[in-house]
C-alpha cells in the first residue's frame, strides 16, 4: 500500500479504537463484540468472517436492546471513519493537485490566472470574465442520503469535523457522540432547515477566507490585481428545504414561513456575534441599531461599519449573505402547477375545465389573461380557503407563492419539475401575477427554471427553449433577468432510461448553450443573455461527493462540443451526505468554494471565442493522431444503444399510466431487496415514493412498509438507487452498458475513452460501482442462500429469459446478472487500459489496475463495513419470510442504524476520484 493509504488506514483505526474504548466504559460487552468484528474483518477467508458475524447476530436477537446498541455504535464508527477518511483525503488531494496534467488544477485561483497570463489574456477581459462567471452558485438540499438525525449531524458529526480541523483532542466529543441518537423519526422541514443552517454556518465562517485566498493569489498577478474587485461576493447559496414542494405535502405555507424566519434569525445572530468581537466606542450604537432592526438595507449597515476598525470580514459577509442568509428555491411539479391553475380559474369562474383544452388553446388563453389587468386583479382577490377546499395542492402552492412579495430578497428561482411545454411556464407566470408577484417587469426577482427529467423531455428541450424565447412575455421577463437557466435532472433520468441517459443530459444542455448567439442576434433586448446550466446533484456518485466541482468544466466541454461560443456560470445542487463532505470542516469548505469559483472562471475562458475564432485559453484536446469528434460521437452512439436496451428490458418508465412497467423478473427478485431498511432509513421529510406517507406509525409491519410485491422502478430515483446499492448488485450503474459498448468496434473502445472526458468519467464510475458490487451479499439478501459455485451459476444463468414479461426464478435472474456484470467489467477494462482480462480477473479488477489509490481506499471501507452489510442482509432475509412481523421501536432503530452504516460505504467521499482518468499512452 502507498504511504498515503497507510496514513488513512491508521487514522481510521485510531478513531475506531478510541470510540470502542469509550463505549467499553459503559458497556464492555458491546465493546467486546465490536472488537471481535473489526479483528476478523481483515481476515482473507470470507467464510470465517461471515461465520463470526452470524454468531454475533445469533447471540443478539433481532429486537433486543443489545443488537440495537451494537448496530447503533457500529454505525457511528462508520460515520466517524468516513469523517477521518474525508479529512485525510483532503490533505492527499492538496498534494496531488500539484500535478499540472490534472483537471483538478483548475480548482485553484493561481492555476486559472496562470493559464490566462500564459495566453496573454488582457486584464480587461479577465475582469469581465471574473465579474460575470467567477461564482460558487449552489443549492443545498436535505435528502435521504443523509440518514442521521438532526441532533447527530449538528451536535455530533460537524463538531467532530471541527475538532479534527483545529487539531484538538476529540475524546470528550466521542462521549457526546456515544449518547446522541443516530437516527429516529422522520425529520420535520423545520429540522431540515436547521440542519442546512449548520452547513451554511460553515460557509459563513469560511467566506472571508475565500476573499483572503483571492487577495493572496492576486499578489502574484499584479496586472490582474489592478482590475479585479476582491470585494464582490463570490458565493450565491440557496436552500431547497421548505422550498421544494415537489411530491412533498409537508412543504406547505407554514413550513415556508417558518424557514424564512429561521434564515433571517440565524444571520442576525451571526452578525451580532461578530459585532461583539469588534472593540470600538461606536460599536454599541451600531449593535443597538442592528438589534432594533433600524437598518432597512444591508448597505446602510455596511456604511456604519466602515467607520469601525477591523470590519472588512464582517462587511464582506454582509455583502454575501445580506439580511436573508440564503435564498430559498421554490420547486413544484408541472402537473401540480397546472392543477393549481385549473382550480384557480374554476373558483373564479374563468374556466370550468381548463385542462380539457388543447395546449394551443391553453397557451392563447393564458397569454390573454396575462395582459388583462382586470383578470389579474380578480385573481388577486381569490379566497384562499375556497381554493384550498377545491384542492389542497392548489391552496398549498398558491399560498406559498403569495409569500414571495413579502420577502423579495429571499427568493430568486422557481423550478418547474418535469417541464413538458411552454404552457407550464406561462401557467407559472399567471400564478405569480395572481399571487401579487412581478412578471416581465424591472422589479421581477424570480428566474423561472425548467427542469427536464426524462430523455424525451431532454430531447425536446431545445425546441421548448426556442418556443419560450419567441414568446413576448417570457422574452421580456428573460430580458430583465439576463439569464436563462435550464436544469438537468440526473438520477431520475437514469432510473427511467438507464445509464445511457447521461449523454442525453449532455446533448440537451450543449444544444441549449449553442442557441445563445441565435437569441442575441434575433432579439436586441437579449444581447447580454447568458445560458447558465443547472446540474441536479442526484447522480449516485455525485451525491457521495464525487468530483462535483468539475460541473462547470464538464458544462464548458459540452458547450464547446456543440459549438457554443460562450457560457454563463454553472449552478448545481448539493445533497445529503455530500454537503458535509464538501463543506465541513472549514478547511475543506474553503477548498470547495475556491474550486467552484475557479472552475466557473476556467470554463468561461476555455469556451469563449476571440474575434479570430480561437479560445482565450485553449482547452485540452485528444492525443495527437486521434479524431476527437469521431470518438466522442462513438460514446454518444453507445449511449443511444444503452437507452434502447434499457427500454426493451424495462419498458416505458416515462409513462406513469403504464401499470406493467419494469421487468417482471427484476420486480420479482428485488421484491426481496432491503426495502424496509431503505424506507426506514429515509429520515427526509419527503416520502420514499411520490404520494407515499411516512414511517412514523406506532405499529408497523414489514408488509405495511414494503408491500406484498413492491415494483422496483416505481419509486423515487433515490429509493431505486439505494435499493440497487444495498442489494449488493449495483445493477442500475451497469445494466445496458454491455450492449452499448459492444456496438462500438472493439479496437476503438480505448480511443473512445482517451478522446472524451464523458467517456472517461463514465468508465471510472462504472469501474467503481463494479468494485462495490458483491454478489455473495446479494444472494444472502434476496435469496437467503449461499452463492452457488461458478458451474451452478452458469447453469442458472443459461436458463434466464431476458424478455420483460418472462417468468424466471430469482436464482436464475441473479445468476444472469452476475455474468452480465462480468461482461461489462471486461469491456470497461478494455476501454480504460486497452487490456484483455487475465485469469484472475474479478469485478474489482478494472478499478484496481486503473485507479489503484481509489481501489485501495474502497477496499479499506468495504472491509470495515462488511459486518453492517451482512447484518442488513440477514435481517432483510428474516423479514422477507415474516411479512406480518411487527417492527417495534428497537427493530426500527436497528434497521435505521444498519442503513446508515451501509449507506456510508455506498457514497464515495470527496477527494477519492483524484487520479487522472486519461492515462498516458505508452
N, C-alpha and C positions, 0 to 999 in steps of 0.2 A: 504493500500500500504506500501511496505517496505520503510525504510528511504532513501535508495539509489535511489529508483524510484521517491520519492517525490523531492529529490535534482535535479534529471534530469528534472522533470516536471517544477520545479520552475525556473531553469536556462533557460529552453526553453522559458517559458513565459516572462522572463526578456528581452531576446534579441528581442523577438517578439514585446513587448510593446515599447521598446526603438526605434525600427525601425519604428513602426507606428507613434510614436511621431515625429520622424524626417520627415516622409512623410507629417504629418499634417502641418508642417511649410510652405510647398509649395502647398499642395493640401488637404485641410481639408475634402473635400467631399469624396475623395477616402479613406482617413484615417478613416472616419466615417463608410464607408462600411466594411472596414477590421475589425474594432472593432465589428461591428454587426455580422460578420461571425464567429469570434472566440468566441464571447459571446454565441451564440446559439450552437456552435459545441459540447459542453459538455452536452447539454440537452438530457435527456434519451429518449425523444419522437422523433423518426426519422421523422415522418410526419411533425412535427413542424419545424425541421431543414431544411428539403427539401423545405418546403413552403417558408422559409426565403431566401434560396439560389435562388429559382426560381424567387421570386420577385425582387431580386437584378439583376439577369440576364435580366429580362424583362425590367427593368429601364435603363439598359445599353446595347443597341443593339449590335449585332454581327457586327463588323467592325467599331464601334465607338472608338474614342480616349479614352473615359472613361473606356470602357471594356478592351481595350488593356493595359492601365496603371494599372487597378485593378489586372488583371491576372499576369502582369509582377511583380508588387510589391509583390503580394501573393506568386509567385514562388520564389522570392528572400527570403521571410520569410521562406519558406520551406527549402531552402538551408541553411540559417543561423541556423535554428533549428537543421538541420541534423549535422552541424558542432559542435554545442554545445553538442548535444547528443553524438557525437563521442568523444569529449574531456572529458566529464564527464564519459562516459563508460570506457575510458582508465584508469581513476582513480579507478573505480569499479573493473575493470579487475585486476589491480595490487594488489588489496586486495584479490580477490577471488583466485588468482593464488597461494596463500599460502596453499591452500588445497592440501595435498600430494597425494590424490587419483585422482586428475585431470590430464588428459593427457596434459593440458596446462602447467603443471610444467616443462615439457621438453622444454619450451620456454626460459628457463633461463640457463646461463652457470653454476651457482652454483649447480643447481639440477643435471645436467648431470655429472659434475665432482664428486659430492657426490655419485651418484649411481655407478660410476666406482670405486671410492675409497672403497665403501662398499663391492664391489665384488672383491676387491684386483686386479684390472687390473693393470698390470705392467706399469710403466711410459713410457717405450719404445713403448709399444703397444698404449698407449694413444697418444703419439706424432705422431705415424704413422697414426692413425685414424684421428687425428686432422688435419694433413697436407694434407690428401687425401680427407676428406669428409666435414670438417667444413667450409662451404662456403654458402653465400647467392647468388644464381645464378638465375637471373630473367630477363625477357624481358618485357619492358614497351610498351604497345600497346594503341594507341589512338583508340577511339571506340564510337559507337553511344550511349553507356550508359553514356557518358559524354556530355549531350546535351546543355552545356553552351558555350558561346563564349570564344575565347582565352583570350580576354581582361578581361572578368568576372573571369575566372579561375585564371589568374595570378595577376591582379591588385585588384581583389575583394576578392575571397574566400581564397586563400592561405595567403594573407596578414592578413585577419581576423583571420585565424588559429594561425598565429604567435603572434598576439596581445593577444589572449587567453593564449597561451603558456607562454608568458612573463608577464602575469598578468598586462597588460597595458590597460587603458581605450580605448574602441573602438568607441567612439562617432564619431570622425572625419572620421573613416573608414566607418561608416554607411552612411555618406554623399556621400562618394566615390561610395559605392555600389548602392546607390539610382540612381546615374546618369550613371553608366556603363550599356551598352546594355547587356541584359541577353543572348540573342540568336542572330540570324541574318542569314547571308548567310552561305552556306557550307564552311567549312574550307579548305584552301589550305594545301598541305603537308608541306609547309614551316611554316605555322601557327601551324600545329600539332607538328612539331619538336620543335618549340618554347615553346609550351605548355608542351611537355615532358621535355624540358630543365629546366623548373620551378620545376618539380618533382626531376630531377637529382640534382638540386641545393640544395634541402632539404637533399638529400642523401649525397652530398658532405660535407655539414656543419656538418652532423651527424657522418661521418666516424671516425674522431678522438675520438669521444665519445664512439664508439663501442670498439675501442682499449683500451681506459681507463677502460671501463667496464670489459674487459677481464683481464687487469692487476690487477684491484682491486679484482676480483674474485679469481685469482690465488694466492693471498696473503694467502688465507685460505687452499691452497693445495700446500705446498712447494715442495713436491716430483714431482708434475706435472709442477710447475713453472720452475724447472731446465731444463726441456726438451722441453717446448713449446716456439716457437719463436713468440713473440707477434707482430713482425714487418711484418709478412707475410700478405698480403692483403686478406681480407675475403669476399670482395664484388666483384661480377662479373656482371655488369649491361649491358644489351643490350637494343636496341630500335627497334621497328618494323616500326615506321614512316619512310616513304621513302623506307624502305627495303621490306615491304610487298606489293608485286605486284600481289598477287592472286586475280583476279577479280577487280583490280583497275588500270585502264589505266593511272590514274593521277600519279602513282608511276613510272615515266619514268626516262630517263637518267639524265635530267636536275635536277629533284627533288632529285635524289640520290647525284649528285654532290653538290647541294646546302646543303644538310643535312650534308655531310662530312665537308663542310666549316663551317656550324653553330656549329657543335660539337667542332671542333678544335678552333674556335674563342672564344667560351664560356669558355672552360677550360683554355685558355690562359688568358682571362680576370680575372678569379677567382684566378689563381696563382699570377697575378700581384697585385691584391687587397691584398692578403695575404703577398706578399713580402713587400709592402709598410708599413705594420704594424710591420715589423721587423726592429728595430733600430740598425744599425751597419754601420761602415765605409765602410765595404766591400759590403754592400747591394746594393749600387748604381751601382757598377761594375757588379754584378750578374744580377741586373734588366736590365741593358743595354744589356748584352749578351743575356738574355732571350728574350727581346723585339725585338732584331735583328735576332732572330732565329739561334743564333750561336750554341746552344746545339743540337746535332744531335740525342741524345738519352736521355730518362729520367734519366738514370744512370749518365750521365755527369752532368746534372743539380743537381742531388742529391749530387754528390761528392763535388761540390762547396758549397752547402748549409750546409754540415756537419761542415764547418768551422765557421758557424754563430751560435749564441746562440738562443734558443727558436724556433728551426725549426723542432722539432720532428713531430708536427702535419702536417706541410706542406709536409715534406718528406713522411709521411705515405699516404697522399692524392696523391702525385705524383706516389708512388708505386701502388696505387689503380687505378688511372684514366689515368696514362700515359699522352701522348700528344693528346689523342683521346676522352677522357671523357667517352664515352660509345661505345660499338661496335654495329654495325648495322646487324641485322639478315636479310638475303635475303630470301624471300619466293615466290615461284611460283608454280602454279598448274601443276601436271604431264602432263595433256593434253596440256597445253601451252608449256611445255618443249619439248614434243615430236613434237609439231607443229614447234617449233623453229629449232629443229634438222633437220626436214624434209625439210624445206626451205633452211637451210644452205647447206645441201647436194645437193639439187637440183640446186641452183645457182652456185655451184662449180662443177657441172657435175659428182657427185659421185653416185647419185641415183635419178631417176625422181619421184619415188613414194614409199618412204621408208615405210610408214605406211601400204602399201598393203602387206608387207611381214609378215610371221608368227613371233611370239615372239622369237622363237628359231633362225630364220634367222636374225632377228634384233640384237639379242644378239651376234651372231657369227661375224657379220659384224662390230659392234661397237668395240668388242674386237680386231678384226683385225686392225681397223683403229687406235685404241689407241696405238698400238705397232708399227705403221708405221710413222716414223718421217717425211717422205716426205709428207704424207697426212696431218699431223698436221701443217706443215709449209705452205702447200697450204691453209688450212682453216684459218690460222692466217692472210692471205692476203685478206680475204673476204672484199669485198666492202660494207661498212655499208649502204650506200644509196641504193644500189641494193637489199640488204637483206630487208631493210625497205619497199622498193617498192613491193617486193614479199609478205611480210607480216608485218604489223605494229607490231603485237605481237612479231614476231621473231626479228625484229630490236630492239624493246624495251628491250627484255630480253638479247639478245646478247650484246647490247651496255652497259647494266648495268654490266654484268659480266666482260667486258673489263676494268671497273673502278677499280676492286679489286686489281690488281697488283700494282697500284699506291699508295695504302694506305693499306698495308697488316695488319697493327696493328688495323685497324678499323673494320675488318670483321673476323668472326670465325664460323658462321653457315650458311648453305644453306639448307632451309627447302623445301622438296618436298611435297606439299599438295596432298592428295588423291593418295599416292604411291600405285600402283597396282602390279608392277612386278620389277624384277631386272633390266629390260631394262630401266625403268625410272631413276634409279640410274646411270647406265652405260652411259646413254644419257647425264646426268649432267657432268660426268667425261669428255666426249668428248667435250662438250660445254666449259667446263673450260679450257681444254688444248688448244682448238681452240681460246680462248679469252686471251691466254697468262698466264694462271694460272698453278701452280704446282699441280700435282695429283700424289699420291702414291710416293712422294719424301720427303726427310727430311724437305724441306722448305715449305711443304704444311701447310696452315693455316686454312683450312675450314673443319669443321665437316659436313658431309652430313647426314641430319636428315630426316628420313622417318616419314611422318605424316599420321596416319590411322584415317579415319573419319567414315566409315560405319562399321556395325557389321561384314559384310562379310570380309572387309579388316582387321579388328581386329582378326577374326578367322584365317585368313591366314598369319598374321604377323609372328608367329614363323617360319613357313616354308620359308617365304621370307627372314628373317634374316639369317636362316641357309644357304640358297642358296647364299646370299650375301657373307657370311663369307667364303664359299667354293670357291668363285671366286678369282683368284690370284690377280687381280688388286685391287679389293675392299679390300681384306685382307691386301695387302701391304699398302694401304692408311690407313687402320684402325690401323695397327701396328705403324705407325708414329704418329697418333693422340692419340692412347692409350685409347680411349673411344668410345663406341657405344651408340648413343642417339636415342632411339625410342620415338617419340612424339605421345601422345594420345589425340585426339580431345575430347571435352566434349559436348558442346551444339549442334553441328551439328549431332553428333551421336544420341542424344536424339530426335532431330527433325525427323530424318529418321526412328528411331527404337524404340522410346518410352523410358520411364524410365528404363525399363529392360536392356537397353544397358549399364547401369552403371556397371553391373557385367561383361559384355563382355570386357569393358575397363580394369577392374582389371585383369581378366583372361589372356588377351593378354600380359599385362606388366609382370605379375607374371611368366608366362611361359618363357618369354624372359630373365628375371632375372635368372631363373634356368638353362639357357643354357650356362652361362659363364664358368663353370667348364669344360664342354664338349669342348668349343672352346679353352680354355687354354691347355687342355690335348692334343688335336688333332694338334694344331699348336704352336710350341715353340715360335714363334715371337709374339704370343698373350698372353704370360704368365702373363703379368700385365694388361691385358684388364679389363676394368670395364664397367658395364651397367649403364648408367645414365638416368633414366626415366624423361621424359619431359611432364609436365601436362599442357594442354591447359586450360586457365582460363575461358572458356566460359560457365561453369555451371552458371545458373541464380544466385544462392546464392553466388557462389564464386565471380562472377562479383561484387556483392554487398558488398564484404569484409567479407565473412564468414570466417571460420577457415582455411584460405589458408595456414597458417604457418604449418598446420598439414600435408601438402602434403608429406614431407619426411617420417613422421610417418606412413601414410597410405601406401606409397610405400614399406616401410620396412615390414609392416604387410603382404602385398600381396606377397612379395618376400618369406617370411617365410612360408606362406601357401602352396606355390608351391615348397618348399624345396630348395630354393636358399640358398647358404652358405655365401653370401656377397652381397653388392650393392654399387654403386657409389653415389655421391651426386645427389640430385634431382634438376631439373630445373622446372620453371613454368612461365607462362605469367600472367601479372597483367594488368587489363583492365579498361578503363573508370573511373567511379567514384571511383573504387577500389583503384586506385593509390593515390588519395587524402586521402582516408580513411586510407590507410596503411602508407603513408609517410609524411603526413602533419598534425600537425607541427612536429618539430624535436623530441619532447619527445615521440611521437607515432612512428616516424620513427626509433628511437633508439630501441624501443621495437620490432618492426617488424624485423629489421636487426638481432638483437640478437636471436629472435625466429627462423628465417630461418637458421642461422648458427648452433645454438644449436640443433635444430630438426634434421638437417642433420647428425650431430655427433651422436646424440642419436640413430637414425635409424641404423647407422653402428654398434654400439656396441651391439645393441639388435639383429641384424641379423647375424653378423659374428660368425662363429663357431670356437671354440678352437679345439685343436688336439683330445680332449676326446669327441668331438661331442656336447658339451654344449655351450650355448651362453655366451659371455663375461659379458653381463648384461641380466639376464633372462627377457624376455618380459612377459607381463601380460597374464594370461590365463582365461578361463571361470570359473565361480564359481564352487566350488567343487561339484561333482556329476553330472555334465553336460558333455555330449560328444560334445566337441567344434567342431571338424571336421564335425560331422554329421549335426549339426545345421547350420554351415556355408554353408555346402552343400545344406541344405534346402533353404537358401537365394538364392543361385545360381539357384536352381531349380525354385523358384518362379520368378526370373528374366527371365528365359527362357520362362516361360508361359506368362509373360508380353510381351515379344518381339513377341511371336506368336500371341497374342491377338491384339497387335497394328498393326501387319502386316495384319491380317484378316480385321481389321477395316479400315485401311488407305491404304493398298496396298503396292506395292514395291516402296518405295520412293528412293531406291538406283538406280533405273532405270530412268535415265534422259530422256529416249526416251518414257516413258510411259505417254502419254498425259492425261490419265484418272486417274492419281494417286490422292490419297486423298479420303476422304469420301464425297459423294455428298451432304449429309445433312449438314455436317460441313462446307463445302465450301459455301453452300448457306447461312447458319446462319452467319458465320464470314465474309461474304462479307460486313456485316453491322457493323463490328468492327471499332475501331478508326484508320483506315489505314492512313488517311490524317495527323493527328497529329503525329503518329508514324513515318511516312516517312519524314514529315517536320522537326520533332524533331531530325532526324539523321543529325547532322552537320558534321559528319565524311566525309573525302574526298572519302571514299568508298561509292558506291551507295547501296541502301537498297536491291537491287536484282542484282545478277550477270548479267552483260550485260545491267543493267539499267543505266539511266542517273541521273543527279542531279535534284534539285528542284529550281534552280535559275532563271527560266524563268520569264520574265517581266509580262507575262499574263498567269495565270494558272487557271484551273478549277478543281473542285473536281474530275470529271471524268478523267482528264488527269493525276492525281496523282494516284488514286486508281484503275482506270479502271472500266469497266462495271461489270465484275464478277471476282474479284481477287481470285486466288486459295490460300487457307490458307497456305499450306505447301510448295508451290513452290517459296520459298523466302529464303534469308539468315536466318540462325538459329536465329540471334539476332532479326530480324524483327518478326519472328514467335513467339519467346519467349515474346517480348514486346506486340504483339497483344494479346497473351494469357493473359498476366497480365493486360493490360489496358482495356480489355473487361470486367474485373471483374471475369472471370471464372477460370483463372489459370489452365485450363484443362491440359496443357502439363505436369504438375507435378503429376497428379494422374490418367490420362486415362490409362487403362490396369492394374493398380495396384490392383484393386479388384480381378480380375481373378487370378493374381499371388499369392496373399495372400490366396485366397480360395483353391489353390492347395496344401497348407500345412495343416496338421492336426491342427484343431482349438486349441487343448490344447498344441501344440508345438510352437505356434506363439511367446509367451513371451520368451521361451527358445531360439528361433532363435534370438530375439532381444538381450538377455543377452550375447550370445556367440560370436557375431560378430560385430565389430565396423562398418563394412559396412552397416549392417542392422540397427544399431542404428542411424548412420548418415542419412540413407535413410528415416527412420521413422520420425526423428526430422524434417528434411527438408520438408517432406510431411505434417506433422502437421503444420509447419509454413506457408506453402502455403495455406493450407485449412483455416487457421485463416485469411489470407488476402483475401480469396475468398468472393465475395459479389454479390449474385445473384439479389438483388434489383437493383444494379448498372448495371448488365448485361442486365436485362430486359429494363431498361431505355435506355441503349446504343444501343442495337441491335434489340429490338422490338419496342421501343418507347412507351411502355405501362408500367403501374404499375404492379409489380409482382403479379400474382393471389394468392388466398389463397391455403392452403395445399390440400384441396379436389379437387379443379380445377387443381392444378398442377399434382396430381396423375392421373386424367383422361387424361390429355395431355401426361404424361409420358407413360401411358399404350398404347397409340396409336403409339409410336415410333417403327420404324423398323430399327434395327442396321445394316442391310446389306449395303455394300458400295454404291451400286447403287440405293438404295431405295429412294423414294420420301417422305419426311416428311415436315410438316410445321415447320417454325422456332420456334414457340411456343412449339411444341411437342419436338423438339430436345433440347431446352434449359431446359425444364422441366425434361426430362430424365437425362440430365447431372447433374442437381441438386441432384436428388435422387441417382444417381451414386456416386457423391461426398460424400454424407452422408454414403453410404455403405462402401466406402473406409475409411472414418473417424472412423467408428465403429471398423473396423479391425485394424486400426492404434492404437487406444486406447487399444485394446486387446494386441497388440504386446508390447507396451511400459509399460502398467500398469497391464496387466492381469485382466482387469476390463470390466464388461458389461456396456453398455450405460444406463444412467439413463433417467428419463422422461424429464429432462430439457437439454438433450444433444443437442449440436449445432456443427457446423463445427469447431468452435474455441475451443471446449471442450478438445480435446487431448492435445493441447498446453497449455491451461490454467492450467490443472491438472498436466501435466508432467513437464513443464518448466514455472513456474509462472512468474519468472523475465522477461523472454523473451516475454511472452504473454502481460504482463503489459506494456512493452515498445512499443510493436506493437500497443497496444490499444491507447496509447498516440499519436503515429504517425497517426494512422487512424482517430482519432478524429480531429486532426489538419488538415489533408489533405483531408477531406471528400468533402469540397467545390470544390476543384480542380478536383477531380474525377467526381463529379456531373456536373461541368461545361463542362468537356471534353465529358461526355455522352450526355449532352444537345446539344452541338454543333455538335457532330457526328450524332445525330438523325436528326438535321436540314439538314446537308449535304447529308445524305442518301436519303433524299426526294428532294434534289436540286442538282443533279449531274452536271448540267451545270452552277452552281453558280461560278462566277469569284471571286477568292480569291485575294484581294488586299493586300498591304503591312501590313495593320493593322490586317486583318483576319489572315494572315500568322504569324505575330508576336504573336498574341493572342494564336493561336494553339501551337506554339513552346513553349511559356511560360507555357501553360497548360500541355503540355507533360513533360516539365522539372519538374514542381511541382509534378505531379503524379508519375514521374519516381523515385523520392526520396522514396516514400512510398513502391515502389516495389523493392528496393535494400537495404537489411538489412545492417546495419553498422557493422564495426568490433567491436569485444568485446561483441556483443549481444549473440552469441552462446557459452556462457561460461559454463553454468550449465552441470553437468555430464550427459552423455547420458546413462550410465549404473547405474541404480538405485540399491540401496542396497536391498537385499532380506530380507523381514521381517522374 
